[in-house]
Amino acid sequence: MAKQSTRVEVNNFVKGFITEASPLNVPPNATTDEQNFELRRNGTRDRRLGLDLENTSQVFDGDTLFFQDADEAPETFVWKAPGGDANKEFLVVSTSDTTYFFNLTLEFVSNDYLFAFTPSNMAKGDRSFASVDGKLVIAYGYKNVCILSYDTKTNTFTPSYESIKTRDVWGMPEEQASSYRPSALTPSHEYNLNNQSWGVTRRIEDGGSRPFGYPIGFFQGYYGLYPSNVDVVWTGMNFRPADPPVEAMVPSLYADRIDVFNPAAKGYFIIDALRRGETRYTAYTSNPLSTTNPNEFGLISNLTAFSANLQQNDNTDGGATLVQSYAGRVFFGGFTGITTNPIATTPDLSNFIFFSQLVRNEKDIVKCYQEGDPTSREGSDIVDTDGGFVRVSGLAKLVGMEVLGDNLIIFGTNGVWELKGGSDFGFGASNYAVRKISNFGCLSRNSIITEGSSIFFWSDSGILVLSPDQFNVLQISNLTQDTIQTFYENIESSSKQTAKGAYDSQTRKVKWIYDIEPDLSVASVSKELVFDLALQAFSKNVFGVSGVDSPRIVAIFNTPPFRSGTLVDEVVVLGDPVESEGVEVAVTTTVRQSGLESIKYVINYQVSESVFKKRGFAHLYDQQFKDWASIRTNGVDAKAFMLTGAVTGGDSSIHKQVPYLVMHFRRTEEGMEDVEGDVVPAKQSSCLVRSQWDWAGSANSNKWSPLFQAYRQNRMYMPASVTDPFDTGFDTIVTKSKLRGRGRAFALYMETEPEKDCRILGWNLSMNGNSVA
């Protein structure tokens, strides 16, 4: 009976790993599992390089604070153009007690440690950074925010601390109706009247020897009652004949307001947005009324009682934990909403976002209020350069804020919102709109990654991407739903909540690290999920091995693009350098790199139990494919493997055989080296392969073939000497291997060998099967 035959050519294996497929329909050019392989856009696969501390002679000793007692995951931020110098970039690394600064323009970040300081009352918890007008703004849950200035001429850093200021649009609670004119003045009512402009000394009608007076007392002297909260001081002001005409209070005019019930505008006082009670008293006592004698009008003069009434209440715990620069301003959020001794007018700040005035100098950074007095008759209008606050309706907890084009994207635990200028104009205090985009919230602020016109973030439902549609309307889509959703769901919730990411602009890859466990006394292993934007495919990396005191990644950050240069190796035979005419012979070789890259990592590690826990910078460059080679003896082999999807040849019912597998590799051997007296090719490759039949999940099925070496030189090469370049004339290695086994479906498993490269170009095979099952 004739046999069916199908040829399979694989030369564009770029779909990454996919878990959302049944064993019968895995997409072509995809794997069902893989690790430590890089996807190449030319269709090939390369083993990733080893991860290690920066390859630099500059190392930090045990006395450098940055490296001591590394027991937590730090926050990182790239401060661009510090002090207005566009040629400088600083890496900010913040722990619970100290913030460190490094020069990011050097190839090796650890070569230039600049400065360290501890912001006032900084404690373990959320902290956030933003840069504006050359300043660095730090929000860390304290009542003040830190503003750090950098002097480019003296290379000095100067911190200052400021509270977020706003106008008191809330006032103090009162039991009586707004229109009620009391016969006695309570501290709360007097404060509210002052906050409505009644506290400013005014010219009074027919003042005689006392032409100026306190409006509240003047009103009470005429009516026998005090003004209500609907009485506006300006309604009783009128011009009287004079040269020039002067404006004075005419008390009879207030009678026209008796049947008006709209509350008067509030906000004459500028107070601390968080410590409202404390600063109301300060604002009151610094009011111009202090130049008069309030007791002359029978007003409250016991400031001690007044202080107790105001200061002890209505203070929000903590402070801003999130900060972002947008539209030339600074935005603050992430407040607790928990208030010490709340009062009836206490705002829940958990869904508030304060924004500063347009920043022209350092003082503007915390001015989250309109410049004009809202209680004024002439200057009460809000202008676009003013500050203020936005309430995001329905926001449960603010997780992050990111700028996307002309929009500020607001991420909460229960949804995503966009804040932008209204009517297609730029953002302004009087011109903005808030729109909810999605009900899917964000799990981790550090998982939010901006790339061009898209933002990626981790949520309960998967890895989501926010991007504009053809009408420039922002939409949410799920990257993992049809690719790695099962894998993503199996990641621990705690790992998702601490995931950190960065965008490599050179390779166009988004990278997230997860399973972050900075405590070196706990067994853990660092993991990385990579999404290639060009290929729209996922891959993953695992660094080191799980174990106590194993180094692990705790942060990831962007750097300016870097690449390794050339590597000069001395030629050594039997331990002795080879000389030619008295000069030591060296071979200059190109260090394997993935081209330009722009991602580095912060790692925690410990050399031994007697040495402090330390922290350092690392990147992928080890040519022997070992992780932590400079930290651990002999390092840890970064084993790579992948398992292809099962191939049925279009018919899953019949048994098949694959007589031969033809594989193609990139030749990596370059030059020769001496290994214990033997001259062997340098930079060798290896690829161990086995066939797996009938969707077998383990070797117990007897459907796994033994591993065999698929990478072999095509012909014998005899080097002339240890300095021979090992030029075989071929850059591609092609091997043909016989495969054992038979079954209805066939998959290939490939893995690497310690200290050897592996660059797979593709493969070809023929499947022969019976015509009937």
C-alpha positions in Angstrom: 0.0 0.0 0.0 1.4 3.4 -1.0 2.5 5.7 1.8 1.7 9.3 2.1 4.6 11.7 2.4 4.7 15.4 3.6 7.6 17.7 3.7 7.9 20.3 6.4 10.2 23.3 5.9 10.7 25.6 9.0 12.7 28.7 8.3 10.7 31.5 10.1 10.3 30.2 13.7 9.2 33.5 15.2 5.7 33.0 16.9 7.1 32.5 20.4 5.4 30.3 22.9 1.7 29.8 22.8 -0.4 28.1 25.5 -3.9 28.9 24.0 -4.0 26.0 21.6 -5.0 22.4 21.8 -2.4 19.7 21.1 -4.0 19.4 17.6 -3.9 23.0 16.5 -0.7 24.7 17.8 0.0 27.5 15.2 2.9 27.0 12.9 6.3 28.4 13.9 5.3 28.4 17.6 6.4 26.5 20.6 4.3 25.1 23.5 7.1 25.9 25.9 10.5 27.5 25.8 13.1 29.3 27.9 16.2 31.5 27.4 15.9 31.6 23.6 15.8 35.0 21.8 13.4 35.5 18.9 15.1 37.0 15.9 13.1 38.9 13.3 15.0 37.1 10.5 13.3 33.9 11.6 16.1 32.4 13.7 16.6 31.5 17.3 19.6 32.4 19.4 20.5 31.3 22.9 20.6 34.3 25.2 23.8 35.5 26.8 24.5 35.1 30.5 23.5 37.8 33.0 26.1 39.2 35.2 27.3 42.4 37.0 28.6 45.0 34.6 31.9 44.0 33.1 33.9 46.9 34.5 36.9 47.3 36.7 34.9 49.7 38.9 33.4 47.7 41.7 31.8 48.8 45.0 33.3 47.7 48.2 31.5 46.7 51.3 31.5 50.3 52.6 29.4 51.7 49.8 25.9 52.2 51.2 24.3 51.4 47.8 25.4 47.8 48.1 24.9 47.1 51.7 21.9 45.4 53.3 20.0 44.9 50.0 16.8 43.4 51.3 14.1 45.1 49.3 13.2 45.8 45.7 14.2 49.4 44.9 12.3 51.9 42.7 14.2 53.2 39.6 13.6 56.3 37.5 15.6 58.0 34.7 16.0 61.7 35.3 16.5 63.3 31.9 18.1 66.8 31.5 18.7 67.4 35.2 19.2 71.1 35.9 18.2 71.7 32.3 21.3 70.0 30.9 20.1 68.0 27.9 23.4 66.1 27.7 23.0 64.5 31.1 20.8 61.6 32.3 20.8 60.3 35.9 19.6 56.9 37.1 17.6 57.3 40.3 17.6 54.2 42.6 15.4 54.6 45.7 15.2 52.3 48.6 13.1 52.7 51.8 15.8 54.9 53.4 18.1 56.3 50.7 17.9 57.6 47.2 20.9 57.2 45.0 22.0 58.9 41.7 24.2 57.5 39.0 25.5 59.0 35.7 23.5 57.1 33.0 25.4 58.5 30.1 28.4 56.1 30.7 28.4 52.6 29.3 28.8 51.2 32.7 26.4 52.8 35.2 28.4 51.7 38.2 31.4 53.7 37.0 29.9 57.0 38.1 28.1 57.1 41.5 27.1 60.7 42.1 25.1 61.3 45.2 22.9 59.8 47.9 20.4 61.4 50.3 17.5 60.4 52.4 14.3 62.5 51.9 12.8 63.7 55.2 10.6 61.0 56.9 11.0 58.6 54.0 9.8 55.1 54.9 9.2 51.8 53.2 6.3 52.0 50.8 5.2 53.4 47.5 7.3 56.2 46.0 7.2 57.9 42.7 9.3 60.3 40.6 8.7 62.9 37.9 10.9 65.6 36.3 9.8 69.0 35.3 11.7 72.2 34.5 15.0 70.4 35.3 13.8 69.5 38.8 13.1 66.0 40.3 9.9 65.7 42.2 9.6 62.8 44.7 6.3 61.7 46.2 6.7 59.1 48.9 3.5 59.1 51.1 4.7 62.0 53.3 2.8 65.2 53.9 5.4 67.1 51.9 6.9 66.3 48.5 10.6 66.5 47.9 11.8 68.8 45.1 15.4 68.1 44.2 17.5 70.7 42.3 20.7 70.0 40.4 23.4 72.6 39.8 25.1 71.8 36.5 28.0 74.1 37.3 28.9 72.8 40.7 27.4 69.3 40.3 25.5 69.6 43.6 22.1 68.4 44.6 19.8 70.6 46.8 16.5 69.2 48.2 13.6 71.2 49.4 10.3 70.1 50.9 6.9 71.6 50.1 3.3 70.8 50.9 0.6 70.6 48.2 -1.3 73.8 48.4 -5.0 74.3 47.4 -7.8 76.7 48.0 -10.2 75.8 50.8 -13.3 75.0 48.7 -14.7 72.8 51.5 -14.8 75.1 54.6 -15.9 74.1 58.0 -19.2 72.3 58.8 -22.1 74.1 60.3 -25.5 72.8 61.6 -27.6 75.7 60.5 -28.9 76.3 57.0 -26.7 78.3 54.6 -29.1 81.2 54.6 -29.3 81.4 58.4 -27.9 84.6 59.9 -26.8 83.7 63.5 -26.9 86.0 66.5 -23.7 84.5 67.9 -20.5 83.7 66.1 -19.0 80.3 66.3 -15.4 79.6 65.3 -16.6 77.5 62.3 -18.9 80.2 61.1 -16.3 83.0 61.5 -13.8 80.9 59.6 -16.3 80.2 56.7 -17.1 83.9 56.5 -13.4 84.8 56.3 -13.0 82.1 53.7 -15.7 83.9 51.7 -13.8 87.2 51.7 -15.6 88.7 54.8 -12.3 88.8 56.6 -10.6 91.6 54.6 -10.7 95.1 56.1 -13.0 97.3 54.0 -13.9 101.0 53.8 -17.2 101.6 55.5 -19.9 104.2 54.7 -19.7 107.3 56.8 -16.9 105.9 58.8 -16.0 109.2 60.3 -12.8 108.9 62.3 -12.7 105.2 61.6 -13.0 104.9 57.8 -12.1 101.2 57.7 -13.6 98.3 59.5 -14.1 94.6 59.8 -17.0 93.7 57.4 -18.4 91.0 59.7 -18.7 93.3 62.7 -20.0 96.2 60.5 -22.8 93.9 59.2 -23.6 92.7 62.7 -23.7 96.3 64.0 -26.4 97.2 61.4 -28.5 94.0 61.5 -27.9 92.7 65.0 -27.0 89.4 63.2 -24.0 88.0 61.6 -23.8 87.3 57.8 -25.0 83.9 56.6 -23.1 81.6 54.2 -25.2 83.0 51.3 -24.3 86.6 51.9 -21.6 87.8 49.6 -19.6 90.8 50.8 -19.6 92.4 47.4 -23.4 92.9 47.3 -23.1 95.5 50.0 -20.3 97.4 48.4 -21.0 100.6 46.4 -19.2 103.6 45.1 -19.9 106.9 46.8 -19.1 110.4 45.4 -15.6 111.5 45.9 -12.6 112.6 43.9 -11.7 110.0 42.9 -14.8 107.8 43.7 -14.3 105.3 46.5 -16.0 102.0 47.2 -17.5 101.5 50.6 -19.8 99.1 52.5 -23.4 100.1 52.5 -25.1 97.7 54.9 -28.7 98.4 53.7 -27.8 96.8 50.4 -27.5 93.3 52.0 -31.3 93.3 52.6 -31.6 92.5 48.9 -29.9 89.1 49.6 -32.4 87.8 52.2 -34.3 85.6 49.7 -31.2 84.2 47.9 -30.1 80.7 48.9 -27.1 80.0 46.7 -24.0 79.5 48.9 -21.3 82.1 48.5 -18.1 81.1 46.8 -15.4 79.7 49.1 -11.6 79.5 48.7 -10.2 82.8 49.9 -7.8 80.9 52.1 -4.9 78.8 50.5 -4.3 75.8 52.7 -2.4 72.5 52.8 -4.4 70.0 50.7 -3.6 67.2 53.2 -3.3 69.1 56.6 -6.4 71.1 56.2 -7.1 71.6 59.9 -3.6 72.6 60.8 -3.3 75.2 58.0 -6.8 76.7 58.3 -5.7 78.1 61.6 -2.5 79.5 60.1 -4.4 81.0 57.2 -6.9 82.6 59.5 -4.4 84.2 61.8 -2.3 85.5 58.9 -5.4 87.2 57.4 -5.4 91.1 57.2 -8.1 91.2 59.9 -5.3 90.9 62.4 -4.5 94.6 61.7 -7.9 95.5 63.2 -9.4 94.8 66.6 -11.9 92.0 66.1 -13.0 92.3 69.8 -14.2 95.8 69.0 -17.1 94.3 67.1 -17.7 91.6 69.7 -15.9 88.9 67.6 -14.1 85.9 68.9 -10.7 86.8 70.3 -9.8 83.6 72.1 -7.4 82.2 69.4 -6.4 79.3 71.6 -9.9 77.9 71.5 -10.1 78.8 67.9 -6.9 76.9 67.2 -8.2 73.8 69.1 -11.4 73.9 67.1 -9.6 73.9 63.7 -6.2 72.3 64.1 -7.1 68.9 65.5 -9.5 67.9 62.8 -9.6 67.1 59.1 -6.0 66.0 58.4 -5.5 63.3 55.8 -3.0 60.6 56.7 0.2 60.2 54.7 0.6 62.0 51.4 0.9 61.6 47.7 2.5 58.4 46.5 2.2 59.1 42.8 3.5 62.0 40.8 3.6 62.6 37.0 4.5 65.5 34.8 2.0 66.4 32.0 1.2 69.5 30.0 3.9 71.5 31.7 2.5 70.8 35.2 2.9 68.3 38.0 0.1 65.9 38.9 -0.1 64.3 42.4 -2.2 61.4 43.5 -2.3 58.1 45.4 -3.7 59.6 48.6 -5.0 57.3 51.4 -8.4 58.9 51.9 -7.9 58.1 55.6 -8.5 61.2 57.8 -7.6 61.9 61.4 -10.8 63.3 63.1 -12.8 63.8 60.0 -15.5 66.4 59.9 -18.7 66.7 57.8 -16.8 68.6 55.0 -13.8 66.3 54.9 -13.0 65.2 51.3 -12.0 61.6 50.5 -8.8 62.2 48.6 -8.4 58.6 47.4 -9.9 59.6 44.0 -8.5 63.1 43.9 -5.6 64.1 41.5 -4.2 67.5 42.2 -2.4 69.4 39.4 -0.1 72.3 39.7 -0.1 75.6 37.9 1.9 75.8 34.7 5.4 75.4 36.1 7.5 78.5 35.6 9.6 78.2 38.8 10.0 75.8 41.6 7.3 77.3 43.8 4.7 76.6 41.1 5.2 72.8 41.4 3.0 72.6 44.5 0.5 75.4 43.7 -2.5 73.3 43.0 -5.0 76.2 42.9 -6.2 79.0 40.8 -4.2 82.2 41.1 -7.2 84.5 41.1 -9.3 84.6 44.3 -12.5 82.7 43.6 -14.4 84.9 46.1 -13.3 88.1 44.3 -15.7 90.2 42.3 -13.3 90.8 39.4 -10.6 88.1 39.5 -12.6 84.9 40.2 -12.3 83.4 36.7 -10.2 80.3 36.3 -7.5 80.6 33.6 -5.9 77.8 31.7 -2.5 78.2 33.5 -4.1 77.7 36.9 -3.8 74.7 39.1 -6.5 72.7 40.7 -7.8 69.1 41.2 -9.7 66.5 39.4 -12.0 64.0 41.0 -12.1 60.7 39.1 -15.6 59.4 39.6 -15.6 55.7 40.5 -11.9 55.3 41.1 -11.3 52.9 43.9 -7.5 53.2 44.2 -5.0 55.0 42.0 -2.3 52.8 40.8 -0.4 54.9 38.2 -0.4 57.8 35.8 1.2 57.8 32.4 1.4 60.2 29.5 0.2 59.0 26.1 0.3 61.6 23.4 -1.9 64.5 24.5 -3.6 62.4 27.2 -2.8 61.6 30.9 -3.9 58.0 31.4 -5.1 57.2 34.9 -4.8 53.6 36.1 -6.9 52.4 39.0 -7.5 49.0 40.5 -11.0 49.0 39.0 -10.5 50.7 35.7 -8.6 53.0 33.3 -9.5 56.6 32.6 -8.1 59.3 30.2 -7.7 62.9 31.2 -7.2 65.3 28.3 -8.0 68.8 27.1 -11.6 69.4 26.3 -12.9 70.2 22.8 -9.7 69.0 21.2 -7.6 71.7 22.8 -4.6 71.2 25.1 -5.1 70.5 28.8 -5.9 73.6 30.9 -7.5 74.2 34.3 -10.7 75.4 32.7 -10.5 73.0 29.7 -10.3 69.3 30.4 -12.4 66.1 30.2 -12.2 62.8 32.0 -13.4 59.6 30.3 -13.4 56.0 31.5 -11.8 53.7 28.9 -12.0 50.3 30.6 -13.4 48.5 33.6 -10.2 46.4 33.7 -7.8 47.8 36.3 -4.1 47.7 36.7 -2.3 45.4 39.2 1.2 47.0 39.3 2.3 50.5 38.7 5.7 49.3 37.6 4.2 47.0 35.0 2.9 50.1 33.0 5.1 50.6 30.0 4.7 53.3 27.4 5.8 52.7 23.8 5.1 55.3 21.2 1.3 55.4 20.9 0.6 52.4 23.1 0.7 51.6 26.8 1.1 48.0 28.2 0.1 47.0 31.7 -0.7 43.9 33.8 -4.3 43.3 35.0 -6.3 40.5 36.4 -7.6 39.6 33.0 -4.3 39.5 31.2 -1.6 41.8 29.8 -3.5 44.7 28.2 -2.5 47.3 25.7 -4.1 50.7 25.3 -3.8 52.3 21.9 -5.8 54.6 19.6 -8.0 53.1 16.9 -8.4 54.5 13.3 -10.5 57.4 14.7 -7.8 58.2 17.4 -10.1 57.0 20.2 -8.2 55.0 22.8 -9.2 51.3 23.1 -8.1 48.4 25.3 -7.1 45.0 23.9 -5.8 41.8 25.5 -2.4 40.6 24.3 -2.4 37.3 26.2 -6.0 36.2 25.5 -5.1 34.2 22.3 -1.4 33.5 23.1 -0.3 32.9 26.7 -3.4 33.4 28.9 -3.0 30.1 30.7 0.6 30.8 31.4 -0.3 34.3 32.7 -3.1 33.0 34.9 -0.7 30.6 36.6 1.6 33.4 37.7 1.1 34.1 41.4 -1.1 37.1 42.2 1.7 38.5 44.4 4.1 38.3 41.5 1.8 40.2 39.2 1.3 42.9 41.8 5.1 43.4 42.0 6.0 43.0 38.3 8.3 45.6 36.9 8.8 46.4 33.2 10.8 48.5 30.8 10.8 49.1 27.0 13.9 48.4 25.0 13.6 51.0 22.2 16.5 49.5 20.3 15.1 45.9 20.0 11.5 47.1 20.3 10.8 44.6 23.1 8.8 45.1 26.2 10.3 43.2 29.2 8.8 42.5 32.5 10.5 40.8 35.5 8.3 39.0 38.0 8.6 36.6 41.0 10.5 39.5 42.6 11.7 38.3 46.0 14.5 40.6 47.2 15.0 38.8 50.5 18.0 36.5 49.9 17.0 34.2 52.8 14.0 33.1 50.8 14.4 30.6 48.0 13.5 32.3 44.7 14.5 32.6 41.1 14.2 35.7 38.8 11.9 35.4 35.8 11.3 37.6 32.7 8.5 37.8 30.2 9.4 39.4 26.9 7.0 40.7 24.2 8.4 41.5 20.8 6.4 44.3 19.2 7.6 43.6 15.7 6.8 39.9 15.9 3.9 40.2 18.2 5.2 37.2 20.1 6.2 36.2 23.7 9.3 34.5 25.0 10.6 34.1 28.5 13.8 33.9 30.5 14.8 32.4 33.8 17.9 33.7 35.5 20.0 31.5 37.8 18.5 28.8 39.9 16.0 28.8 42.8 17.6 28.7 46.2 18.5 30.6 49.3 21.1 33.4 48.7 20.7 33.0 44.9 21.2 36.4 43.2 17.9 37.7 41.8 16.7 40.7 39.7 14.8 43.3 41.7 14.4 46.2 39.2 14.8 46.9 35.5 15.6 50.2 33.9 16.3 51.9 30.6 19.8 53.2 29.6 21.0 55.0 26.6 21.8 52.5 23.8 24.9 50.4 24.4 26.8 47.6 22.8 30.0 45.7 23.7 33.0 46.5 21.5 35.7 44.1 20.6 37.3 41.6 22.9 41.1 41.1 22.9 42.2 37.6 24.0 45.7 36.7 24.7 46.7 33.4 23.0 47.9 30.9 25.7 49.3 27.4 25.2 49.8 25.2 28.3 49.3 28.3 30.5 52.0 30.3 28.8 51.4 33.3 26.5 52.4 32.8 22.8 54.9 35.3 21.6 56.0 36.4 18.1 59.2 38.4 17.8 59.0 39.2 21.5 55.4 40.4 21.3 52.5 38.5 22.9 50.1 37.2 20.4 46.4 38.3 20.8 43.3 37.6 18.8 40.7 40.4 18.5 37.3 38.9 18.2 33.8 40.4 18.0 31.8 39.9 21.2 28.5 38.4 20.4 25.7 40.9 20.9 22.2 41.4 19.8 23.1 44.8 18.3 22.2 47.9 20.3 20.3 47.3 23.6 19.0 49.7 26.2 18.0 47.6 29.2 19.9 46.8 32.4 18.9 45.3 35.7 19.3 45.9 39.4 20.2 42.8 41.3 20.4 41.7 44.9 23.1 39.3 45.9 25.3 38.0 48.7 28.8 36.7 48.3 28.9 34.7 51.5 27.2 34.6 54.8 29.9 36.7 56.3 29.5 39.5 53.7 26.7 42.1 53.6 23.9 41.7 51.2 24.7 43.8 48.2 23.1 45.3 45.2 24.5 46.0 41.7 23.8 46.6 38.1 23.8 43.8 35.5 23.1 43.1 31.9 23.3 40.3 29.4 26.8 39.8 28.1 28.4 36.6 29.4 29.8 34.8 26.4 29.9 31.4 28.2 26.1 31.7 28.8 26.4 31.7 32.6 24.4 33.7 35.0 26.1 35.3 38.0 29.6 34.2 36.9 31.3 37.0 38.8 29.3 36.3 41.9 29.0 32.5 42.2 31.8 30.0 41.6 31.6 28.9 38.0 28.3 30.7 37.6 25.0 29.0 36.7 24.4 27.7 33.2 21.5 29.6 31.5 20.1 26.5 29.9 17.8 27.2 26.9 15.2 24.8 25.5 12.1 24.8 23.4 9.4 22.3 22.4 7.7 22.8 19.1 4.0 22.2 18.5 3.0 18.7 17.4 2.9 18.2 13.6 0.3 15.8 12.2 0.8 16.3 8.5 -2.8 17.1 8.2 -4.0 13.8 9.4 -3.9 12.9 13.1 -5.3 9.4 12.6 -2.5 7.6 10.8 1.0 6.6 12.1 4.0 8.4 10.6 7.7 8.2 10.6 10.4 10.9 10.0 13.4 9.1 8.5 15.7 12.1 8.6 15.9 15.6 10.1 18.0 18.2 8.3 18.9 21.1 10.6 20.6 24.4 9.7 22.7 26.4 12.2 24.8 29.6 12.2 28.5 28.6 12.6 29.9 30.3 15.7 33.4 28.8 15.9 35.9 31.6 15.5 39.6 31.1 16.1 41.3 28.5 18.3 42.0 28.2 22.0 44.1 26.1 24.2 42.2 23.8 26.6 44.4 21.8 28.9 47.0 21.4 26.2 44.6 20.7 23.3 44.0 23.2 20.6 40.3 23.3 19.9 37.9 25.7 18.1 36.8 28.7 20.2 33.2 29.7 20.7 31.8 26.3 19.9 28.1 25.6 19.4 25.8 22.7 20.4 22.2 21.7 20.0 20.8 18.6 21.6 17.6 17.3 20.0 15.1 14.6 20.5 11.8 13.6 18.9 8.6 13.3 20.9 5.7 11.3 19.4 2.0 11.1 20.1 1.9 14.2 22.4 3.8 12.3 25.0 4.3 14.3 28.2 7.2 12.4 29.7 9.8 9.7 29.0 7.6 7.1 30.7 5.6 7.0 27.5 8.5 5.4 25.6 7.7 7.9 22.9 10.7 10.1 23.5 13.9 9.4 21.6 17.3 9.8 23.3 18.9 13.2 23.0 21.4 13.5 20.1 23.9 16.1 19.0 22.4 17.9 15.9 25.2 20.5 15.5 28.2 19.0 13.8 31.0 20.3 11.6 30.5 19.3 8.0 34.2 18.3 7.5 37.4 17.9 9.3 39.3 21.1 9.8 43.0 21.0 10.6 44.2 24.3 12.1 47.7 25.5 11.3 48.3 26.8 14.8 46.6 28.2 17.9 46.3 31.5 16.0 44.4 29.9 13.2 41.1 31.8 12.5 39.1 28.6 11.9 37.8 29.6 8.5 36.0 26.6 7.0 34.6 28.6 4.2 31.0 28.0 5.4 28.9 30.2 7.7 26.0 27.8 7.8 26.2 24.3 9.3 23.9 21.7 7.8 23.5 18.3 9.4 21.3 15.3 8.6 20.2 13.1 11.4 18.2 9.9 11.5 15.2 10.0 13.8 13.8 7.1 15.7 10.2 6.4 16.6 6.7 6.6 15.0 3.3 7.9 15.9 0.4 10.0 14.9 2.0 13.3 15.8 5.6 14.5 16.0 7.3 17.3 17.9 10.9 18.4 18.3 12.6 19.2 21.6 15.9 21.2 21.5 18.2 22.2 24.4 21.6 23.7 24.8 24.8 22.4 26.3 26.7 24.3 29.0 29.2 27.0 27.8 28.2 26.5 24.1 26.3 28.7 21.8 23.3 27.7 19.8 21.9 29.7 16.8 19.2 27.8 15.0 18.3 28.9 11.4 15.6 26.3 10.8 15.1 22.6 9.8 13.5 20.4 7.2 11.9 17.0 7.5 9.8 14.5 5.6 6.9 12.7 7.3 5.9 9.3 5.8 2.6 7.7 6.8 0.3 4.9 5.9 -2.6 5.7 3.7 -5.0 4.3 6.3 -5.0 4.5 10.1 
